[in-house]
Amino acid sequence: MTHEVLHAPAFSTLRLDMSEGESILAQPGAMQAMTPGFNIEVKAGLHMQGKRGVMGGMRSWFGGESFFTVIYRAKRDAQHIMLAPEQMGEIRAFDITEDTGLMLARGAFLACTPEISFNLHNAGMQGLLATRGLFFLKTAGAGKLFLSSYGGIIEQTLEEGERFVLDNRNIVAFTDNMAFESVVLTRSLKDSFFSGEGFVVRFTGPGKIIYQTRARPSTGMMRSVIQSMT
């Protein structure tokens, strides 16, 4: 399997060229176009590690992704498929190994090879305040992972003890063993309210942070809390 990202950065589309027997797991609705030589299956929570089916679908849903997974398998050689997220933004490919795992924020997952699966990681109250949801999807296994963003993608590598601050709405993913904490950027609630900078995320290296250049429009405090729990 080979891949190419086209029309980047604003209108990125992922092209996958596949041979007979190769397959890709993708979010429902991501397929734009494809050659006719694919077999398509839809299963609940197939990309989640451990129990699949309904329980896997529920864990995927809690992690901010779809309940279902779509599997595209090439029935013959020289087939290709085009995938893209709903929002405008960038697509980036990552080689995942046991030593280079990532923690994915809500909505970041686009597709992956079948060798990769995910565990649901509960960030608790820290997750509610510091990320786009209470839960992350943590990678397991080794393979190719494709992430999408709202806006462009920036990768920031931190050295041992180095710190970096991100607005919680801009997080796409980060190294799975990286330390992070929710902090208030300003000294008073008034300053937080009028500056638009409330809780932010402070990461401490070593590790890598992947973040997007645009934040999805605010939907209001109550709706944001509800969305982070669904």
C-alpha positions as CSV (number, residue, x, y, z in Angstrom):
1,M,0.0,0.0,0.0
2,T,1.2,3.5,-0.8
3,H,-0.3,6.8,0.1
4,E,-0.3,10.4,-1.1
5,V,-1.9,13.5,0.4
6,L,-3.4,15.7,-2.3
7,H,-4.7,19.3,-2.3
8,A,-3.0,20.2,1.0
9,P,-3.2,22.0,3.3
10,A,-6.7,23.4,3.3
11,F,-8.6,20.8,1.3
12,S,-6.5,17.7,1.9
13,T,-7.5,14.4,0.4
14,L,-5.8,11.1,1.1
15,R,-5.2,8.7,-1.8
16,L,-4.4,5.1,-1.0
17,D,-3.1,2.8,-3.8
18,M,-3.7,-0.8,-2.8
19,S,-3.0,-4.3,-4.0
20,E,-5.1,-7.4,-3.7
21,G,-5.8,-8.4,-0.1
22,E,-4.7,-5.0,1.4
23,S,-7.2,-3.2,3.6
24,I,-7.7,0.1,5.4
25,L,-10.0,1.0,8.4
26,A,-11.7,4.4,8.1
27,Q,-14.2,6.6,9.7
28,P,-17.7,6.3,8.2
29,G,-18.4,9.0,5.6
30,A,-14.7,9.5,4.8
31,M,-14.8,7.9,1.3
32,Q,-14.9,10.4,-1.5
33,A,-14.2,8.1,-4.5
34,M,-12.7,4.7,-5.3
35,T,-12.1,2.2,-8.1
36,P,-14.7,-0.6,-8.2
37,G,-12.5,-3.4,-6.9
38,F,-13.1,-3.1,-3.2
39,N,-15.0,-5.2,-0.7
40,I,-16.7,-3.0,1.9
41,E,-17.7,-4.1,5.4
42,V,-19.1,-2.1,8.3
43,K,-18.5,-3.3,11.9
44,A,-18.9,-1.8,15.4
45,G,-15.7,-0.8,17.1
46,L,-13.4,-2.9,14.9
47,H,-10.5,-0.6,15.5
48,M,-10.7,-0.8,19.3
49,Q,-8.5,-3.3,21.1
50,G,-10.0,-6.1,23.1
51,K,-13.7,-6.6,22.9
52,R,-15.2,-5.5,19.6
53,G,-18.8,-5.3,18.6
54,V,-21.1,-3.2,20.6
55,M,-18.7,-2.7,23.5
56,G,-15.9,-1.7,21.1
57,G,-18.3,0.7,19.3
58,M,-19.2,2.3,22.7
59,R,-15.5,2.8,23.6
60,S,-14.9,4.4,20.2
61,W,-17.9,6.6,20.7
62,F,-16.7,7.7,24.1
63,G,-13.4,8.5,22.5
64,G,-15.1,11.0,20.2
65,E,-15.2,8.8,17.1
66,S,-17.9,6.9,15.2
67,F,-19.6,3.8,16.7
68,F,-18.8,2.0,13.5
69,T,-15.7,1.3,11.5
70,V,-15.6,0.8,7.7
71,I,-13.2,-1.7,6.2
72,Y,-12.2,-1.3,2.6
73,R,-10.4,-4.4,1.2
74,A,-8.9,-4.6,-2.3
75,K,-10.2,-7.6,-4.2
76,R,-7.6,-7.2,-6.9
77,D,-4.4,-5.3,-7.7
78,A,-4.1,-1.6,-8.9
79,Q,-7.0,-0.2,-6.8
80,H,-7.2,3.2,-5.2
81,I,-9.5,5.0,-2.8
82,M,-9.8,8.7,-1.8
83,L,-10.5,9.6,1.8
84,A,-11.2,13.0,3.4
85,P,-12.7,14.3,6.7
86,E,-15.8,16.5,6.7
87,Q,-14.0,19.7,7.8
88,M,-11.4,21.7,5.9
89,G,-7.9,21.0,7.0
90,E,-4.8,18.9,6.7
91,I,-4.2,15.2,6.7
92,R,-1.0,13.8,8.1
93,A,0.4,10.3,8.1
94,F,2.3,8.8,11.1
95,D,4.2,5.6,11.5
96,I,3.1,4.1,14.8
97,T,5.2,1.6,16.8
98,E,5.0,0.3,20.3
99,D,7.6,3.0,21.3
100,T,6.0,5.8,19.4
101,G,2.4,5.7,20.4
102,L,0.0,8.6,20.3
103,M,-2.9,9.8,22.3
104,L,-5.7,11.2,20.0
105,A,-8.1,13.9,20.8
106,R,-11.7,13.9,19.7
107,G,-12.2,13.9,16.0
108,A,-8.6,13.4,15.0
109,F,-8.8,9.8,13.6
110,L,-9.3,9.4,9.9
111,A,-8.0,6.0,9.0
112,C,-5.4,3.4,9.9
113,T,-4.0,0.1,8.7
114,P,-5.4,-3.1,10.3
115,E,-2.4,-3.6,12.5
116,I,-3.3,-0.6,14.7
117,S,-5.9,-0.7,17.4
118,F,-6.9,1.7,20.1
119,N,-7.5,1.7,23.8
120,L,-9.9,4.1,25.5
121,H,-8.0,6.3,28.0
122,N,-10.0,8.1,30.6
123,A,-8.5,11.5,31.4
124,G,-11.1,12.2,34.2
125,M,-11.6,15.8,35.3
126,Q,-8.3,16.8,33.7
127,G,-9.7,15.6,30.4
128,L,-12.8,17.7,30.8
129,L,-10.8,20.8,31.5
130,A,-7.8,20.3,29.4
131,T,-8.9,18.6,26.2
132,R,-11.7,18.2,23.7
133,G,-13.3,15.5,25.8
134,L,-13.1,13.3,28.9
135,F,-11.5,10.5,26.9
136,F,-8.6,9.9,24.5
137,L,-7.9,7.1,22.0
138,K,-4.5,5.6,22.8
139,T,-2.8,3.7,19.9
140,A,-1.7,0.1,20.3
141,G,0.3,-2.0,17.8
142,A,2.3,-0.8,14.9
143,G,1.2,0.5,11.5
144,K,0.3,3.6,9.5
145,L,-2.1,6.1,11.1
146,F,-3.8,9.0,9.3
147,L,-5.0,12.0,11.3
148,S,-7.0,15.0,10.2
149,S,-7.2,18.5,11.6
150,Y,-9.3,21.7,11.4
151,G,-6.8,24.0,9.7
152,G,-3.2,23.1,9.3
153,I,-1.2,20.7,11.4
154,I,1.9,21.8,13.4
155,E,4.3,19.3,15.1
156,Q,6.1,20.5,18.1
157,T,8.9,18.4,19.6
158,L,9.8,19.0,23.3
159,E,13.1,18.1,24.9
160,E,13.4,16.7,28.5
161,G,11.8,19.2,30.9
162,E,10.8,21.6,28.1
163,R,7.2,23.1,28.5
164,F,4.7,24.2,25.9
165,V,1.2,25.6,26.3
166,L,-1.8,24.9,24.0
167,D,-5.4,26.1,23.9
168,N,-7.4,22.9,24.6
169,R,-9.4,23.2,21.4
170,N,-6.3,23.0,19.2
171,I,-5.0,19.7,20.4
172,V,-4.9,16.9,17.8
173,A,-2.6,14.3,19.4
174,F,0.5,13.9,21.6
175,T,3.0,11.3,22.6
176,D,1.2,8.8,24.8
177,N,3.6,9.0,27.8
178,M,3.9,12.8,27.8
179,A,3.0,14.7,31.0
180,F,0.3,17.3,30.7
181,E,-1.8,19.4,33.1
182,S,-4.7,21.8,32.9
183,V,-3.8,25.3,34.1
184,V,-5.4,28.8,34.0
185,L,-3.4,31.1,31.8
186,T,-4.5,34.4,33.5
187,R,-4.5,35.4,37.2
188,S,-8.2,36.2,37.5
189,L,-11.5,34.8,36.2
190,K,-12.3,38.3,34.8
191,D,-9.1,38.3,32.7
192,S,-9.8,34.7,31.6
193,F,-13.3,35.7,30.5
194,F,-12.4,38.8,28.5
195,S,-9.2,37.4,27.0
196,G,-10.9,34.3,25.8
197,E,-8.1,32.2,27.4
198,G,-9.5,30.1,30.2
199,F,-8.1,26.6,30.8
200,V,-5.1,25.7,28.7
201,V,-2.9,22.6,28.5
202,R,0.7,22.7,29.6
203,F,2.8,19.8,28.3
204,T,6.2,18.8,29.7
205,G,8.7,17.0,27.5
206,P,10.1,14.8,26.3
207,G,7.7,14.1,23.5
208,K,5.8,15.4,20.5
209,I,2.6,17.5,20.3
210,I,0.5,17.7,17.2
211,Y,-1.9,20.6,17.1
212,Q,-4.2,22.4,14.6
213,T,-4.0,26.0,13.5
214,R,-7.7,26.7,13.9
215,A,-10.1,25.9,16.7
216,R,-13.6,24.8,16.0
217,P,-16.1,27.6,16.8
218,S,-17.3,27.7,20.4
219,T,-20.7,26.2,21.0
220,G,-21.2,27.6,24.5
221,M,-20.1,26.3,27.9
222,M,-23.0,23.9,28.6
223,R,-23.0,22.5,25.1
224,S,-19.3,22.0,25.2
225,V,-19.5,20.1,28.5
226,I,-22.3,17.9,27.1
227,Q,-20.3,17.3,23.8
228,S,-17.2,16.3,25.8
229,M,-19.2,13.6,27.6
230,T,-20.8,12.2,24.4
